[in-house]
Amino acid sequence: MAIESQQGPHIRQLDLWPKESGENLQPHQLNGQDQLAERPFTPRKITSDDVTRFYQVRTALWTAKTFDDIQTVARQYEIPLDGIDPTTPVGKTVQKQLFTRYAHEYFPHSDSIESHWGRLNSALVSMVHHLTVEQSNATVWVFGSFAKGKINGTQSDLDYLVVLPKCETEEDIEREIGAIKGLQNSDAAGYVFSEELGPFDDLKPILREGQGLTRLYAMTEDGIEVEFHVIGIDDAMRMHKTDPGYIQRIKPVVPKDELRVSMTGVRRSLPKADDRVHNFIMDDGEMFVGFFPDAIIRGHQMYDPLGVAHKVSEQMWKAYVSTFLYRNNAFKSSGDEFSIDLEEAPFSKFLGTLYYGDPTDYHERNLSALERRYYNTVAKIAQVRNRTIRDRRTEASA
């Protein structure tokens, strides 16, 4: 249901922690006007060319490796380099600083965190409402900064993980693509896509085969960055397997390094393959968590007409937590006694395996719900494996 945001009395937000039963937003929950946030300004309308340029600049900055590369991008897209030390190593800090500068200069933005939160919420509600009306069989999670209850600034984006169904007929394929295309209508959700960067036709092989990965690049008409990470249902249903597997891209992307976190909390920059996304990555004896498993653990099921999100989430949580317990030596045995020792694997250590691994990254309510989900999953694993749970916190208070 909609609840009043703690960030301001006039901003309404979704309850981003659905019940652990997997309950997702229902159509009747999206009809009230109080579900939509107030828009405090009327910016210029974004075009498809704007979206293309926006993501081209981001890719150019994200893949820049030297200051000479940075200067080339800055000249091409007229980004001022004032205050940038040329001796500073090129990395995420410099890249983000310049991209934020570019976006702030050329694209509309909110004048406060509160108003931006409301715009994000409104865009999300509109998307879910549209898919509900169109009776799409896709499944949607939201993840990233919005899903943790704290956004990073007035240019924070929306990240969607979309799982497409496997369709039996071309008519069904066209219907599912039409539902996503329909998000472009101003009276629906008002999203603007770059078909140059992410053609809708790239969705067809995923809908036919139930496999594959592509990305749709979009913004809302008033300038919010929105990315659709789209995968097939078969890939989603086996994602939890820690063989480790991967999802094949429909089209290759520019390779780069990206931060990944291991099951023991090691944070390392690893090469990102151009043709696939790994679910889990083995490197120097450590098991690192891939992009999508991390997104599912941190994300929220927002649209789940077939129960796919609930099943995928349940499988991922059990596999993820089991692997975490194993990798942190929490499974113990002594004679005939088998146990899970939570001193070896407390929630704080589990949190450290996620991309956002600091408690201060999260709204208190979101952090508490994540902690509950972790300990509930541990309890389920203990029950299935017939193990006791050794928790010195409860033993000390007993």
C-alpha positions in Angstrom: 0.0 0.0 0.0 1.0 3.6 -0.2 2.5 5.1 2.9 3.6 8.6 3.8 7.2 9.2 3.2 9.3 10.0 6.2 11.2 12.5 3.9 8.3 14.9 3.7 4.6 15.2 4.4 3.6 15.8 0.7 5.5 13.0 -0.9 3.9 9.6 -1.1 5.9 6.4 -1.7 5.2 2.7 -2.2 5.8 0.2 0.5 9.0 -1.2 -0.9 9.0 -4.2 1.3 6.1 -6.5 0.2 5.1 -9.3 2.5 7.6 -12.2 2.6 4.9 -14.4 1.1 5.9 -12.7 -2.1 2.8 -10.5 -2.3 3.3 -7.9 -5.0 1.4 -4.8 -5.9 -2.2 -5.4 -7.0 -4.2 -3.3 -9.6 -6.5 -1.9 -7.0 -3.6 -0.5 -5.0 -2.6 1.7 -8.0 -5.8 3.5 -8.7 -5.9 6.1 -6.0 -4.6 9.6 -6.8 -2.7 9.6 -3.5 -0.4 7.0 -5.0 1.2 9.6 -7.3 3.8 12.1 -6.1 3.4 15.8 -6.7 5.6 17.1 -9.5 7.1 20.4 -8.3 8.1 21.6 -11.8 7.4 21.3 -15.5 10.7 20.7 -17.3 11.3 20.4 -21.0 10.1 17.1 -22.6 12.9 14.6 -23.3 13.3 13.2 -26.8 14.6 9.8 -28.0 17.7 11.6 -29.3 18.3 13.0 -25.8 18.1 9.5 -24.3 20.6 8.2 -26.9 23.1 11.0 -26.2 22.7 10.6 -22.4 23.7 6.9 -22.4 26.4 7.4 -25.0 28.1 10.0 -22.7 27.7 7.7 -19.8 29.3 4.8 -21.6 32.1 7.0 -22.9 33.0 8.1 -19.4 32.5 4.7 -17.8 35.0 3.1 -20.2 37.6 5.9 -20.1 40.8 4.6 -18.6 43.2 7.6 -18.8 42.9 11.3 -18.3 43.5 11.7 -22.0 40.4 9.6 -22.6 38.5 11.9 -20.1 39.6 15.0 -22.0 38.5 13.5 -25.3 35.0 12.8 -23.9 34.8 16.2 -22.3 35.7 18.0 -25.5 33.2 15.9 -27.6 30.3 16.5 -25.2 31.2 19.9 -23.9 31.7 18.9 -20.2 33.8 21.4 -18.2 36.8 19.9 -16.5 37.0 22.7 -13.8 38.3 21.3 -10.5 39.4 17.9 -12.0 43.0 17.1 -11.1 44.7 15.6 -14.1 46.9 13.6 -11.8 44.0 11.9 -10.1 43.6 8.2 -11.1 40.7 7.7 -13.5 38.0 5.7 -11.7 34.4 5.8 -10.6 34.8 8.9 -8.5 36.0 11.1 -11.4 33.7 9.4 -13.9 30.6 9.9 -11.7 31.6 13.5 -11.0 31.8 14.4 -14.6 28.7 12.5 -15.6 26.7 14.2 -12.8 28.0 17.5 -14.1 26.9 16.7 -17.7 23.5 15.5 -16.6 22.9 18.5 -14.4 23.9 20.9 -17.2 21.9 19.4 -20.1 19.0 17.5 -18.5 16.1 18.5 -16.1 16.6 17.7 -12.4 14.7 18.0 -9.2 15.5 20.9 -6.8 15.5 18.6 -3.7 15.9 15.0 -2.6 12.2 15.0 -1.5 10.8 16.1 -4.9 13.1 13.6 -6.7 12.0 10.8 -4.5 8.4 11.6 -5.4 9.2 11.7 -9.2 10.9 8.3 -8.9 7.9 6.9 -7.1 5.5 8.3 -9.6 7.4 6.8 -12.5 7.4 3.4 -10.9 3.7 3.4 -10.0 2.8 4.5 -13.5 4.9 1.7 -15.0 3.3 -1.0 -12.8 -0.2 0.4 -13.4 0.4 0.3 -17.2 1.6 -3.3 -17.2 -1.4 -4.3 -15.0 -3.8 -2.7 -17.4 -2.1 -4.3 -20.4 -2.1 -7.7 -18.6 1.5 -8.2 -19.4 3.0 -11.5 -18.3 6.4 -10.0 -17.6 7.9 -9.8 -14.1 9.5 -6.7 -12.7 11.9 -6.0 -9.8 13.1 -2.5 -8.8 16.6 -2.4 -7.4 19.4 0.1 -7.0 19.4 3.1 -4.7 15.6 3.6 -4.8 15.0 0.1 -3.6 17.1 0.5 -0.5 15.0 3.4 0.7 17.7 6.1 0.3 18.5 7.8 -2.9 22.0 9.2 -3.6 20.9 12.6 -5.0 18.6 14.5 -7.3 19.8 12.5 -10.3 19.3 9.0 -8.9 17.9 6.6 -11.4 15.5 3.7 -11.6 16.8 0.2 -12.3 14.4 -2.5 -13.3 15.0 -6.2 -13.7 12.4 -7.5 -16.1 11.9 -11.2 -16.7 10.0 -12.0 -19.9 7.8 -15.0 -20.4 8.4 -17.7 -23.1 5.8 -17.2 -25.7 4.3 -19.9 -27.9 3.0 -17.7 -30.7 4.2 -14.6 -32.6 1.0 -12.9 -31.6 1.9 -13.4 -27.9 5.4 -12.0 -28.6 4.0 -8.9 -30.2 1.5 -8.4 -27.4 4.3 -8.5 -24.8 6.5 -6.1 -26.8 3.5 -3.9 -27.3 2.9 -3.6 -23.5 6.5 -2.4 -23.0 6.3 -0.1 -26.0 3.1 1.4 -24.6 5.1 2.8 -21.7 6.0 5.6 -24.2 2.5 7.0 -24.2 2.2 10.1 -22.1 -1.1 9.1 -20.7 0.4 5.7 -19.6 3.8 6.1 -18.1 5.5 8.7 -20.3 8.8 6.8 -20.8 11.1 7.7 -23.7 13.3 4.9 -25.2 16.4 5.0 -27.3 15.7 2.4 -30.0 19.1 3.2 -31.5 20.7 1.7 -28.4 18.1 -0.8 -27.4 15.8 -1.9 -30.2 12.5 -3.5 -29.1 13.2 -6.3 -31.7 16.0 -7.5 -29.4 13.2 -8.7 -27.1 11.9 -11.2 -29.6 14.6 -14.0 -29.2 14.2 -13.7 -25.4 10.4 -14.2 -25.7 10.8 -17.1 -28.1 13.5 -19.0 -26.3 13.1 -17.9 -22.7 16.8 -17.1 -22.6 19.1 -14.2 -23.3 19.8 -10.7 -21.9 19.4 -7.2 -23.4 18.9 -3.7 -22.1 16.4 -1.0 -22.9 17.7 2.5 -22.4 15.1 5.0 -21.3 14.2 8.2 -19.4 10.9 9.6 -18.3 9.6 12.5 -20.2 10.8 14.8 -17.4 14.3 13.5 -17.3 14.7 10.6 -14.9 17.2 7.9 -16.0 15.5 4.5 -16.3 17.2 1.2 -17.3 15.4 -2.0 -18.1 17.6 -5.1 -17.7 15.7 -7.7 -19.5 16.2 -11.5 -19.3 14.4 -14.7 -20.2 12.4 -16.7 -17.8 14.5 -19.9 -18.2 17.6 -17.9 -17.3 15.9 -16.4 -14.3 14.7 -19.8 -13.0 18.2 -21.3 -13.0 20.0 -18.2 -11.9 20.4 -19.4 -8.3 22.5 -22.3 -9.3 26.1 -21.7 -8.2 27.8 -23.8 -10.9 28.5 -20.8 -11.7 26.3 -20.1 -14.7 25.8 -17.0 -16.9 23.3 -15.3 -19.1 24.2 -14.7 -22.8 23.8 -11.2 -24.1 21.7 -10.7 -27.3 24.3 -8.2 -28.4 27.8 -7.6 -27.0 28.6 -4.5 -25.0 31.8 -2.5 -24.5 33.9 -4.5 -21.9 35.0 -2.7 -18.7 36.0 -3.5 -15.1 33.3 -3.4 -12.4 33.2 -3.8 -8.7 32.1 -7.2 -7.4 31.8 -8.5 -3.9 32.6 -12.0 -2.7 30.8 -14.3 -0.3 33.3 -13.4 2.3 33.1 -9.7 1.7 36.2 -9.2 -0.5 35.5 -6.2 -2.8 37.4 -6.4 -6.1 37.3 -4.8 -9.6 36.8 -7.7 -12.1 36.6 -7.7 -15.9 33.1 -7.5 -17.3 32.6 -9.8 -20.2 31.2 -8.3 -23.4 29.0 -11.2 -24.4 27.6 -12.6 -21.1 26.8 -11.7 -17.4 28.0 -14.3 -14.9 25.7 -15.2 -12.0 28.6 -16.1 -9.8 32.3 -15.6 -10.5 35.3 -17.6 -9.2 38.5 -15.6 -8.8 41.5 -16.7 -6.8 39.5 -19.0 -4.6 36.8 -16.5 -3.9 33.2 -16.7 -5.1 32.0 -13.3 -6.2 28.4 -12.4 -6.6 27.2 -11.5 -10.1 25.1 -8.5 -11.0 21.6 -10.1 -11.1 21.8 -12.3 -7.9 22.9 -9.1 -6.0 20.0 -7.2 -7.6 17.4 -9.8 -6.6 18.6 -10.0 -3.0 18.5 -6.2 -2.6 15.5 -5.6 -4.9 11.8 -5.6 -4.5 9.1 -7.5 -6.5 6.9 -4.8 -8.0 4.9 -6.7 -10.6 4.5 -10.5 -10.5 1.4 -11.7 -12.3 2.5 -15.3 -12.7 4.4 -15.7 -9.3 7.7 -15.9 -11.1 9.4 -13.2 -9.0 8.4 -14.9 -5.8 9.8 -18.3 -6.9 13.0 -16.8 -8.3 13.5 -14.8 -5.1 12.9 -17.7 -2.8 15.3 -19.9 -4.8 18.0 -17.1 -4.8 17.7 -16.4 -1.1 18.1 -20.0 -0.1 21.0 -20.6 -2.5 22.7 -17.3 -1.6 22.4 -17.7 2.1 23.5 -21.4 2.0 26.6 -20.5 0.0 27.3 -17.6 2.3 27.1 -19.9 5.4 29.3 -22.5 3.8 31.9 -20.0 2.6 32.1 -18.5 6.1 32.4 -21.8 7.9 29.1 -21.5 9.7 28.1 -25.1 9.2 29.5 -27.0 12.2 29.5 -30.6 13.3 30.5 -32.1 16.6 29.8 -35.8 17.1 26.1 -36.3 16.2 25.3 -32.6 16.5 25.0 -30.5 13.3 24.5 -26.8 13.7 24.7 -23.3 12.1 26.9 -21.0 14.0 25.7 -17.4 13.5 28.8 -16.0 15.3 30.6 -17.0 12.1 27.9 -15.5 9.9 26.0 -12.6 11.5 23.8 -10.3 9.4 26.4 -7.6 9.4 28.8 -9.9 7.6 26.0 -11.0 5.2 25.3 -7.4 4.4 28.9 -6.9 3.5 28.6 -9.3 0.6 26.2 -7.0 -1.2 27.1 -4.1 -3.5 25.6 -1.7 -1.0 27.2 -3.2 2.1 27.1 -0.4 4.6 24.1 -0.2 7.0 24.0 3.6 6.5 23.3 3.0 2.8 19.8 1.9 3.7 16.7 3.4 5.2 16.2 1.9 8.7 13.0 0.2 7.7 14.5 -1.4 4.6 17.6 -2.5 6.6 15.4 -4.2 9.3 13.4 -6.0 6.7 16.5 -7.2 4.9 17.9 -8.5 8.3 14.6 -10.3 9.0 14.7 -12.0 5.6 18.2 -13.2 6.2 17.5 -14.7 9.6 14.2 -16.3 8.4 16.1 -17.9 5.5 18.8 -19.2 7.9 15.9 -20.8 10.0 14.5 -22.4 6.9 17.9 -23.9 5.9 18.4 -25.2 9.4 15.0 -26.9 9.4 15.5 -28.5 6.0 19.0 -29.7 6.9 18.0 -30.7 10.4 20.5 -28.4 12.1 20.3 -26.4 15.3 21.1 -22.7 15.2 23.8 -21.5 17.6 23.2 -17.8 18.2 25.2 -16.3 21.1 23.0 -13.2 21.1 19.9 -15.2 22.2 22.0 -17.5 24.4 23.4 -14.6 26.3 19.9 -13.2 26.9 18.4 -16.5 27.9 
